[in-house]
Amino acid sequence: MMLGLIFGPYWWFAIPGLILGIYAQIKLSSTYNRYLEVGTQSGVTGAQAAREILDRSGLSNIPVEEIPGQLTDHFDPMKKALFLSSENYHGNSISAVGVAAHESGHALQQQAGYAMFNLRMWLVPATQFASMAWMGLMMLGFFFRALGPTFINIAIGVFSVLTLFQIVTLPVELDASRRAKVQLDRLGLIGPAESEPVRKVLSAAAMTYVAAMVTAVLQLLQLIMIARDDRR
């Protein structure tokens, strides 16, 4: 099945997502690393910025904790805790503060009951199942063609869950960045001259989610086309 996706008649569906994904990763890496060397005028660290945003929003109960790795930063809505990678937790760079504020934005989304955030949370269990199941179902469909298109149709339906998750994720991430910028400006954690560099860091991060969404949509179309041909 995997060979069919790569070398089949619709292999070119994968090209735009692949190119966009590579570009997004290069853009994120270069922008993040560039501003990782530029300190903020206020001198606050990522952890301090996140703590300030959360406290001023009435979320003092949410801890800000350090986690190993690079760009492993995330907000865990189940634990109600914010995790920052070591360099962003301790660092006072524009990148560190921008990333910390973005993750704080997710906590603000949960507090506000933001609909798309809640939808993504609701999709997480189904997405975890779908990511493991769709390929096996697709292979069963090709191995047992005599049973008709049942397995293939189910596989496409399951993969659609992954695609929906990526589609929902994009506005959630963009909204978190928007909230981050508002809070950074409102609380004076960045100066006027730092607003544009922060925007560049957040925009570069958002591009990775655009790439993931495009890749998922095109792969779904590829599966539909392959399944259509297999029925003939």
BAVOTOR-897454 format. One record per residue: residue in one letter; x, y, z of N, C-alpha, C in turn. Coordinates in steps of 0.02 Angstrom, whole numbers, padded with zeros to 5 digits, always signed. Last residue first. Layout:
N
[A [X Y Z] [X Y Z] [X Y Z]];
...
end
This chain:
232
[R [-00632 -00010 -00517] [-00648 -00019 -00589] [-00631 -00089 -00612]];
[R [-00587 +00006 -00392] [-00654 -00021 -00399] [-00671 -00037 -00471]];
[D [-00466 +00069 -00403] [-00466 -00001 -00383] [-00535 -00034 -00392]];
[D [-00500 +00200 -00431] [-00471 +00159 -00484] [-00474 +00085 -00468]];
[R [-00546 +00237 -00303] [-00591 +00241 -00361] [-00565 +00197 -00418]];
[A [-00430 +00225 -00227] [-00487 +00180 -00213] [-00535 +00180 -00272]];
[I [-00354 +00328 -00283] [-00330 +00259 -00287] [-00387 +00210 -00277]];
[M [-00435 +00438 -00247] [-00422 +00423 -00317] [-00399 +00351 -00327]];
[I [-00429 +00431 -00107] [-00494 +00427 -00141] [-00485 +00408 -00214]];
[L [-00293 +00450 -00085] [-00324 +00387 -00066] [-00391 +00378 -00101]];
[Q [-00281 +00583 -00132] [-00244 +00529 -00164] [-00275 +00461 -00148]];
[L [-00360 +00651 -00040] [-00380 +00650 -00111] [-00345 +00594 -00148]];
[L [-00278 +00630 +00073] [-00347 +00604 +00071] [-00372 +00600 +00000]];
[Q [-00166 +00700 +00034] [-00161 +00627 +00042] [-00230 +00596 +00043]];
[L [-00216 +00830 +00033] [-00194 +00799 -00030] [-00187 +00724 -00024]];
[V [-00243 +00846 +00170] [-00297 +00853 +00121] [-00277 +00818 +00055]];
[A [-00114 +00830 +00227] [-00169 +00785 +00245] [-00225 +00786 +00193]];
[T [-00043 +00937 +00168] [-00021 +00868 +00159] [-00077 +00819 +00172]];
[V [-00114 +01047 +00220] [-00111 +01035 +00147] [-00092 +00963 +00133]];
[M [-00086 +01030 +00358] [-00154 +01028 +00333] [-00156 +01013 +00258]];
[A [+00053 +01044 +00362] [+00022 +00982 +00386] [-00049 +00975 +00359]];
[A [+00068 +01176 +00316] [+00096 +01120 +00278] [+00064 +01054 +00298]];
[V [+00005 +01245 +00420] [-00021 +01251 +00352] [+00003 +01192 +00310]];
[Y [+00094 +01214 +00520] [+00025 +01188 +00525] [-00011 +01194 +00458]];
[T [+00206 +01282 +00481] [+00211 +01210 +00487] [+00142 +01178 +00491]];
[M [+00165 +01415 +00488] [+00174 +01386 +00422] [+00179 +01309 +00426]];
[A [+00171 +01447 +00622] [+00105 +01434 +00593] [+00111 +01400 +00525]];
[A [+00306 +01477 +00636] [+00279 +01417 +00670] [+00212 +01398 +00639]];
[A [+00310 +01595 +00564] [+00350 +01538 +00541] [+00325 +01473 +00573]];
[S [+00229 +01675 +00645] [+00207 +01659 +00577] [+00245 +01599 +00549]];
[L [+00307 +01686 +00760] [+00242 +01653 +00764] [+00216 +01633 +00695]];
[V [+00417 +01756 +00707] [+00426 +01691 +00740] [+00360 +01653 +00741]];
[K [+00354 +01873 +00661] [+00390 +01829 +00614] [+00400 +01760 +00644]];
[R [+00306 +01929 +00779] [+00258 +01908 +00728] [+00291 +01860 +00679]];
[V [+00427 +01962 +00838] [+00384 +01911 +00870] [+00334 +01884 +00819]];
[P [+00470 +02064 +00748] [+00508 +02001 +00756] [+00467 +01945 +00788]];
[E [+00363 +02160 +00775] [+00371 +02128 +00709] [+00413 +02065 +00713]];
[S [+00385 +02196 +00910] [+00321 +02168 +00888] [+00328 +02131 +00822]];
[E [+00494 +02265 +00945] [+00499 +02192 +00948] [+00436 +02157 +00923]];
[A [+00466 +02398 +00946] [+00513 +02375 +00896] [+00518 +02299 +00893]];
[P [+00382 +02408 +01060] [+00355 +02418 +00993] [+00401 +02391 +00938]];
[G [+00431 +02273 +01173] [+00426 +02342 +01153] [+00400 +02348 +01082]];
[I [+00346 +02153 +01276] [+00389 +02170 +01220] [+00379 +02243 +01202]];
[L [+00267 +02164 +01386] [+00321 +02115 +01389] [+00369 +02121 +01330]];
[G [+00155 +02242 +01405] [+00220 +02275 +01398] [+00279 +02228 +01403]];
[L [+00031 +02190 +01405] [+00067 +02186 +01468] [+00136 +02218 +01464]];
[R [-00007 +02209 +01271] [-00047 +02238 +01325] [-00009 +02241 +01391]];
[D [+00088 +02134 +01197] [+00083 +02207 +01189] [+00048 +02239 +01249]];
[L [+00061 +02005 +01244] [+00128 +02032 +01248] [+00128 +02107 +01243]];
[Q [-00076 +01992 +01213] [-00054 +01992 +01283] [+00016 +02021 +01290]];
[V [-00076 +01997 +01072] [-00116 +02044 +01111] [-00090 +02049 +01182]];
[K [+00005 +01886 +01041] [+00026 +01954 +01023] [-00011 +02006 +01064]];
[A [-00077 +01781 +01090] [-00009 +01792 +01117] [+00014 +01864 +01104]];
[R [-00189 +01786 +01009] [-00196 +01801 +01081] [-00128 +01816 +01112]];
[R [-00126 +01747 +00890] [-00159 +01812 +00895] [-00166 +01833 +00968]];
[S [-00086 +01618 +00924] [-00035 +01668 +00908] [-00064 +01739 +00913]];
[A [-00211 +01559 +00937] [-00166 +01561 +00995] [-00111 +01613 +00985]];
[D [-00258 +01570 +00806] [-00292 +01607 +00859] [-00247 +01612 +00921]];
[L [-00173 +01480 +00742] [-00173 +01550 +00723] [-00204 +01594 +00776]];
[E [-00211 +01360 +00806] [-00143 +01386 +00814] [-00138 +01460 +00795]];
[V [-00344 +01350 +00764] [-00328 +01349 +00836] [-00259 +01380 +00847]];
[P [-00336 +01345 +00624] [-00364 +01405 +00656] [-00350 +01408 +00731]];
[L [-00265 +01213 +00620] [-00238 +01275 +00592] [-00269 +01337 +00624]];
[T [-00345 +01110 +00674] [-00285 +01132 +00710] [-00261 +01200 +00685]];
[V [-00441 +01079 +00579] [-00462 +01114 +00641] [-00402 +01144 +00677]];
[I [-00361 +01012 +00487] [-00399 +01072 +00466] [-00419 +01113 +00527]];
[Q [-00315 +00905 +00563] [-00267 +00954 +00537] [-00302 +01019 +00516]];
[F [-00437 +00840 +00585] [-00398 +00863 +00642] [-00348 +00917 +00620]];
[L [-00474 +00804 +00456] [-00514 +00852 +00493] [-00475 +00882 +00551]];
[T [-00375 +00707 +00433] [-00378 +00768 +00392] [-00417 +00822 +00428]];
[L [-00411 +00610 +00525] [-00345 +00642 +00530] [-00343 +00708 +00491]];
[V [-00535 +00578 +00473] [-00531 +00605 +00541] [-00464 +00641 +00551]];
[S [-00503 +00521 +00353] [-00537 +00586 +00352] [-00536 +00619 +00421]];
[F [-00460 +00397 +00387] [-00409 +00447 +00372] [-00440 +00517 +00370]];
[V [-00586 +00337 +00402] [-00543 +00344 +00460] [-00489 +00398 +00448]];
[G [-00631 +00340 +00269] [-00669 +00374 +00321] [-00627 +00387 +00383]];
[I [-00534 +00258 +00212] [-00539 +00328 +00191] [-00577 +00369 +00243]];
[A [-00567 +00138 +00277] [-00501 +00168 +00285] [-00501 +00242 +00267]];
[I [-00695 +00115 +00228] [-00686 +00128 +00300] [-00619 +00162 +00313]];
[N [-00663 +00093 +00095] [-00707 +00149 +00113] [-00700 +00167 +00187]];
[I [-00586 -00022 +00109] [-00556 +00038 +00081] [-00598 +00099 +00100]];
[F [-00680 -00114 +00158] [-00621 -00096 +00198] [-00591 -00030 +00175]];
[T [-00776 -00116 +00047] [-00794 -00100 +00117] [-00734 -00075 +00157]];
[P [-00776 -00146 -00088] [-00739 -00087 -00065] [-00748 -00070 +00009]];
[G [-00768 -00328 -00089] [-00792 -00263 -00112] [-00752 -00206 -00081]];
[L [-00715 -00445 -00058] [-00765 -00421 -00012] [-00794 -00353 -00033]];
[A [-00614 -00461 -00147] [-00676 -00498 -00159] [-00733 -00475 -00114]];
[R [-00503 -00398 -00098] [-00544 -00362 -00147] [-00612 -00396 -00158]];
[F [-00412 -00408 +00014] [-00477 -00443 +00010] [-00525 -00406 -00036]];
[F [-00303 -00325 -00003] [-00292 -00398 +00002] [-00357 -00437 -00008]];
[F [-00358 -00198 -00002] [-00325 -00221 -00063] [-00315 -00297 -00062]];
[G [-00412 -00193 +00127] [-00455 -00181 +00070] [-00425 -00206 +00005]];
[L [-00301 -00209 +00206] [-00351 -00262 +00205] [-00397 -00255 +00145]];
[M [-00242 -00084 +00181] [-00209 -00145 +00158] [-00257 -00204 +00155]];
[M [-00334 -00002 +00246] [-00322 +00007 +00174] [-00290 -00056 +00145]];
[L [-00320 -00044 +00378] [-00384 -00052 +00344] [-00376 -00047 +00268]];
[G [-00188 -00003 +00402] [-00206 -00074 +00405] [-00271 -00088 +00370]];
[M [-00202 +00137 +00390] [-00159 +00100 +00344] [-00176 +00026 +00343]];
[W [-00289 +00172 +00496] [-00309 +00183 +00427] [-00267 +00142 +00378]];
[A [-00247 +00151 +00632] [-00292 +00104 +00599] [-00298 +00112 +00523]];
[M [-00167 +00249 +00688] [-00143 +00180 +00689] [-00183 +00135 +00644]];
[S [-00240 +00365 +00670] [-00170 +00364 +00647] [-00141 +00294 +00645]];
[A [-00361 +00335 +00734] [-00358 +00339 +00661] [-00287 +00334 +00635]];
[F [-00330 +00345 +00871] [-00351 +00280 +00842] [-00341 +00281 +00766]];
[Q [-00298 +00480 +00877] [-00248 +00431 +00899] [-00265 +00362 +00871]];
[T [-00419 +00535 +00836] [-00359 +00544 +00795] [-00306 +00493 +00813]];
[A [-00503 +00506 +00941] [-00517 +00477 +00876] [-00457 +00481 +00830]];
[P [-00441 +00586 +01042] [-00444 +00513 +01048] [-00457 +00478 +00981]];
[V [-00454 +00722 +00978] [-00389 +00690 +00995] [-00394 +00614 +01002]];
[L [-00575 +00785 +00962] [-00550 +00742 +00907] [-00488 +00702 +00926]];
[W [-00590 +00864 +01072] [-00637 +00809 +01063] [-00613 +00760 +01010]];
[M [-00491 +00959 +01047] [-00485 +00914 +01104] [-00529 +00853 +01097]];
[R [-00549 +01020 +00936] [-00486 +00984 +00928] [-00475 +00936 +00987]];
[L [-00661 +01077 +00996] [-00670 +01027 +00944] [-00606 +00987 +00935]];
[N [-00601 +01170 +01081] [-00639 +01115 +01110] [-00650 +01059 +01059]];
[F [-00546 +01255 +00983] [-00502 +01222 +01031] [-00537 +01161 +01062]];
[M [-00662 +01301 +00924] [-00616 +01260 +00884] [-00566 +01223 +00929]];
[A [-00722 +01375 +01032] [-00755 +01317 +01002] [-00707 +01272 +00964]];
[Y [-00657 +01423 +01185] [-00652 +01433 +01112] [-00673 +01369 +01076]];
[G [-00669 +01447 +01320] [-00714 +01398 +01289] [-00715 +01406 +01214]];
[A [-00579 +01526 +01385] [-00634 +01560 +01351] [-00684 +01512 +01320]];
[Q [-00490 +01430 +01432] [-00526 +01471 +01480] [-00588 +01504 +01449]];
[Q [-00438 +01385 +01311] [-00476 +01339 +01353] [-00518 +01378 +01403]];
[Q [-00373 +01503 +01270] [-00427 +01473 +01229] [-00470 +01427 +01271]];
[L [-00277 +01516 +01368] [-00330 +01567 +01364] [-00388 +01542 +01321]];
[A [-00197 +01408 +01334] [-00231 +01409 +01400] [-00288 +01459 +01400]];
[H [-00152 +01455 +01212] [-00195 +01395 +01214] [-00232 +01390 +01280]];
[G [-00072 +01561 +01251] [-00133 +01575 +01212] [-00180 +01515 +01211]];
[S [+00037 +01500 +01302] [-00010 +01530 +01350] [-00076 +01545 +01316]];
[E [+00098 +01472 +01182] [+00072 +01416 +01221] [+00023 +01441 +01275]];
[H [+00133 +01605 +01147] [+00089 +01565 +01105] [+00057 +01507 +01144]];
[A [+00222 +01639 +01248] [+00157 +01675 +01244] [+00107 +01636 +01201]];
[A [+00326 +01554 +01216] [+00294 +01548 +01281] [+00225 +01581 +01280]];
[V [+00362 +01604 +01090] [+00337 +01536 +01096] [+00299 +01527 +01162]];
[G [+00405 +01735 +01127] [+00351 +01725 +01078] [+00320 +01656 +01084]];
[V [+00510 +01709 +01216] [+00451 +01743 +01240] [+00392 +01734 +01193]];
[A [+00600 +01644 +01128] [+00577 +01611 +01189] [+00512 +01643 +01215]];
[S [+00621 +01741 +01027] [+00593 +01675 +01011] [+00563 +01643 +01073]];
[I [+00680 +01843 +01099] [+00616 +01856 +01067] [+00582 +01790 +01050]];
[S [+00752 +01776 +01253] [+00753 +01796 +01183] [+00683 +01811 +01157]];
[N [+00783 +01729 +01376] [+00747 +01792 +01373] [+00747 +01820 +01302]];
[G [+00768 +01557 +01433] [+00792 +01609 +01387] [+00750 +01672 +01388]];
[H [+00707 +01461 +01510] [+00757 +01503 +01542] [+00778 +01563 +01498]];
[Y [+00612 +01410 +01418] [+00595 +01420 +01489] [+00642 +01471 +01521]];
[N [+00681 +01393 +01301] [+00628 +01443 +01303] [+00605 +01458 +01375]];
[E [+00771 +01295 +01334] [+00797 +01358 +01308] [+00744 +01412 +01306]];
[S [+00684 +01191 +01382] [+00733 +01224 +01426] [+00756 +01291 +01400]];
[S [+00512 +01208 +01332] [+00578 +01179 +01324] [+00629 +01221 +01363]];
[L [+00372 +01213 +01440] [+00417 +01249 +01396] [+00484 +01213 +01393]];
[F [+00203 +01180 +01469] [+00271 +01153 +01469] [+00313 +01191 +01418]];
[L [+00068 +01206 +01575] [+00105 +01232 +01517] [+00177 +01209 +01523]];
[A [-00081 +01117 +01620] [-00012 +01138 +01634] [+00022 +01158 +01569]];
[K [-00195 +01033 +01626] [-00199 +01105 +01639] [-00131 +01131 +01662]];
[K [-00200 +00905 +01587] [-00164 +00918 +01650] [-00171 +00990 +01673]];
[M [-00274 +00933 +01471] [-00298 +00884 +01519] [-00266 +00894 +01588]];
[P [-00203 +01025 +01395] [-00269 +01044 +01422] [-00297 +00995 +01472]];
[D [-00044 +01072 +01396] [-00082 +01010 +01404] [-00150 +01027 +01436]];
[F [+00047 +01161 +01280] [+00000 +01167 +01335] [-00041 +01103 +01337]];
[H [+00224 +01152 +01240] [+00153 +01139 +01228] [+00112 +01152 +01291]];
[D [+00385 +01133 +01169] [+00338 +01174 +01207] [+00266 +01156 +01190]];
[T [+00488 +01081 +01106] [+00441 +01032 +01135] [+00387 +01068 +01175]];
[L [+00596 +01148 +01051] [+00528 +01160 +01025] [+00480 +01104 +01045]];
[Q [+00704 +01023 +01109] [+00697 +01088 +01074] [+00629 +01092 +01041]];
[G [+00715 +00949 +01276] [+00708 +00950 +01203] [+00704 +01020 +01175]];
[P [+00621 +00939 +01433] [+00681 +00932 +01390] [+00664 +00938 +01316]];
[I [+00530 +01070 +01515] [+00529 +01004 +01483] [+00590 +00998 +01437]];
[E [+00465 +01160 +01655] [+00519 +01149 +01606] [+00516 +01078 +01579]];
[E [+00302 +01234 +01678] [+00355 +01186 +01694] [+00405 +01179 +01637]];
[V [+00186 +01325 +01756] [+00231 +01330 +01698] [+00292 +01288 +01715]];
[P [+00019 +01283 +01810] [+00091 +01287 +01820] [+00127 +01294 +01753]];
[I [-00126 +01370 +01841] [-00092 +01332 +01788] [-00016 +01338 +01798]];
[N [-00180 +01455 +01933] [-00179 +01384 +01950] [-00142 +01342 +01899]];
[S [-00189 +01578 +01879] [-00132 +01566 +01923] [-00126 +01493 +01942]];
[L [-00270 +01642 +01782] [-00252 +01571 +01776] [-00190 +01554 +01818]];
[G [-00305 +01773 +01761] [-00342 +01735 +01811] [-00328 +01661 +01809]];
[S [-00224 +01841 +01680] [-00287 +01817 +01650] [-00327 +01775 +01698]];
[R [-00112 +01864 +01749] [-00152 +01923 +01734] [-00219 +01904 +01701]];
[D [-00060 +01734 +01749] [-00082 +01765 +01811] [-00129 +01823 +01798]];
[L [-00028 +01714 +01612] [-00076 +01671 +01646] [-00104 +01704 +01709]];
[I [+00067 +01816 +01590] [+00006 +01812 +01549] [-00048 +01771 +01585]];
[E [+00165 +01781 +01685] [+00132 +01846 +01688] [+00066 +01845 +01650]];
[R [+00206 +01655 +01641] [+00177 +01662 +01708] [+00138 +01727 +01714]];
[A [+00259 +01686 +01516] [+00201 +01642 +01521] [+00166 +01651 +01588]];
[A [+00366 +01767 +01558] [+00315 +01794 +01514] [+00251 +01753 +01519]];
[Q [+00441 +01676 +01633] [+00413 +01736 +01666] [+00357 +01766 +01624]];
[A [+00477 +01584 +01534] [+00438 +01562 +01592] [+00404 +01621 +01626]];
[G [+00554 +01665 +01449] [+00492 +01634 +01425] [+00448 +01613 +01482]];
[T [+00607 +01811 +01543] [+00617 +01745 +01513] [+00550 +01719 +01486]];
[V [+00630 +01986 +01513] [+00592 +01930 +01543] [+00608 +01865 +01506]];
[G [+00690 +02097 +01459] [+00733 +02049 +01493] [+00696 +01990 +01524]];
[S [+00636 +02200 +01385] [+00613 +02192 +01455] [+00656 +02144 +01494]];
[Q [+00693 +02180 +01262] [+00711 +02240 +01300] [+00692 +02234 +01373]];
[T [+00752 +02013 +01229] [+00698 +02063 +01233] [+00722 +02122 +01275]];
[G [+00891 +01961 +01125] [+00857 +01968 +01189] [+00802 +02021 +01187]];
[V [+00922 +01854 +00999] [+00904 +01924 +01011] [+00863 +01929 +01075]];
[E [+00940 +01724 +00968] [+01000 +01761 +00988] [+00985 +01834 +01004]];
[L [+00823 +01683 +00923] [+00845 +01652 +00986] [+00906 +01688 +01013]];
[Y [+00806 +01733 +00800] [+00783 +01775 +00855] [+00795 +01743 +00923]];
[R [+00866 +01628 +00726] [+00888 +01697 +00718] [+00869 +01739 +00779]];
[N [+00793 +01515 +00761] [+00863 +01519 +00782] [+00890 +01591 +00777]];
[Y [+00669 +01548 +00701] [+00674 +01535 +00773] [+00745 +01544 +00797]];
[T [+00706 +01559 +00566] [+00677 +01616 +00601] [+00684 +01608 +00677]];
[S [+00757 +01430 +00537] [+00798 +01489 +00526] [+00772 +01549 +00566]];
[S [+00649 +01345 +00573] [+00715 +01337 +00603] [+00757 +01400 +00597]];
[L [+00545 +01392 +00490] [+00538 +01393 +00563] [+00607 +01391 +00597]];
[K [+00600 +01369 +00363] [+00580 +01437 +00383] [+00576 +01442 +00459]];
[I [+00615 +01230 +00365] [+00674 +01273 +00356] [+00659 +01344 +00381]];
[Q [+00481 +01193 +00380] [+00530 +01174 +00431] [+00593 +01217 +00426]];
[A [+00425 +01245 +00262] [+00401 +01267 +00327] [+00451 +01252 +00383]];
[Y [+00493 +01173 +00162] [+00500 +01246 +00166] [+00481 +01271 +00236]];
[I [+00445 +01045 +00189] [+00517 +01059 +00194] [+00529 +01134 +00202]];
[G [+00307 +01066 +00164] [+00330 +01044 +00230] [+00404 +01058 +00240]];
[L [+00305 +01101 +00030] [+00283 +01150 +00080] [+00307 +01132 +00149]];
[I [+00350 +00979 -00025] [+00388 +01042 -00035] [+00370 +01093 +00018]];
[L [+00247 +00894 +00018] [+00317 +00880 +00035] [+00359 +00943 +00030]];
[G [+00133 +00950 -00038] [+00139 +00945 +00034] [+00210 +00935 +00056]];
[P [+00163 +00935 -00178] [+00153 +01001 -00147] [+00162 +01001 -00071]];
[I [+00181 +00786 -00189] [+00234 +00835 -00202] [+00222 +00903 -00169]];
[A [+00076 +00699 -00179] [+00118 +00708 -00120] [+00168 +00765 -00128]];
[F [+00019 +00690 -00302] [-00021 +00722 -00249] [+00023 +00738 -00188]];
[W [+00101 +00613 -00379] [+00113 +00685 -00380] [+00070 +00723 -00330]];
[W [+00053 +00485 -00375] [+00109 +00501 -00332] [+00119 +00577 -00326]];
[Y [-00048 +00420 -00441] [-00063 +00485 -00412] [-00009 +00507 -00362]];
[P [-00007 +00295 -00482] [-00022 +00345 -00533] [-00036 +00415 -00506]];
[G [+00122 +00252 -00359] [+00061 +00243 -00397] [+00048 +00299 -00445]];
[F [+00228 +00268 -00273] [+00243 +00257 -00344] [+00181 +00247 -00387]];
[I [+00169 +00298 -00149] [+00228 +00334 -00171] [+00238 +00329 -00247]];
[L [+00057 +00217 -00136] [+00050 +00288 -00124] [+00108 +00328 -00152]];
[G [+00112 +00093 -00161] [+00060 +00119 -00206] [+00051 +00194 -00198]];
[L [+00194 +00078 -00054] [+00225 +00084 -00120] [+00175 +00113 -00169]];
[M [+00096 +00062 +00042] [+00139 +00121 +00045] [+00173 +00133 -00021]];
[M [+00041 -00060 +00000] [+00000 +00000 +00000] [+00043 +00063 +00000]];
end
